Amino acid sequence: MAINKRGSRRIVVDDKGYRWLIRRKPTYCQGLTWSPLSFAVERTDPPGCATLIVELASPRPDNWVNATAAPVLPSAVASAIRQALERGWQPDHPGSPFMLNLGDGEQRS
């Protein structure tokens, strides 16, 4: 699964380029704060390999019930990438998306 270039942002972590994306509109569950904010990350070269899906503890800032939420900063994305690499994410190899849950401390792959 490749991340669309339109709307995504570039980030460099440890001299390697990545692209990250938060979906434009919340899902129904995210809008009602039943599900947390999540974003996807992939390497820019080679593109289209294993994707990282990161779930955060906070709701989306554009949720429908006006719950307090924090924006996603590039430093948080870089930290999530480093944590995923430490936990076994291999962004250069094709495969299933790697799930990193930062909301409750659990990690799924």
ABEGO torsion letter per residue (X at the ends): XBBBABGBBBBBBGGBBBBBBBBABBBAAAAAGABBBBBBBBBAOBBGBBBBBBBBABBBAABAAGBBBBBBBAAAAAAAAAAAAAAGBBAABBEBBBBBBAAAGBBBX
